[in-house]
Each structure stands twice: as structure tokens, then as C-alpha cells.
């Protein structure tokens, strides 16, 4: 069972990382970073670092909201 979780974490991290590199849209990059983060959180939970996984799980959505706000202001300034 543990091997399956590690394989899933690796697949999610690689998929999120590669798609972040190749996707052009800023909003799509945020989705890809979320996929990458989910793989990292799975890996942290599997290794027993629950406190770090909780911290990442709480800070990632907050960071995403701030980035979305900044992207919205960037588009407003371009008009």
C-alpha cells in the first residue's frame, strides 16, 4: 500500500511540474502548481511529516488567492 502512495505522489508531482513548464496561461499554471503540491503533500504524509503537510495544505490556498488577486490587478493595469 505504501508503494502505491509513493508512486501516486511521484506521478502527481511530475505531472504538475511538467505541465507547469509547458502551459502558457497564468491561471492554468496555478492549477498545475496545485497538482504538484498535492503530490508533495502525499509524499510528506507518507513519510510522517504531518505538521509540515498541514502547514503546506493551509498556506498553498492562501498563496493562490494572493496570486490570483495580483494577476487580476495586472490585467486591469494592461487595459
Secondary structure, DSSP 4 states (H G I P E B T S, - for coil): -HHHHHHHHHHHHHHHHHHHHH---HHHHHHHHHHHHHHHHHHHHHHT-HHHHHHHHHHHHHHHHHHHHHHHHHHHHH-
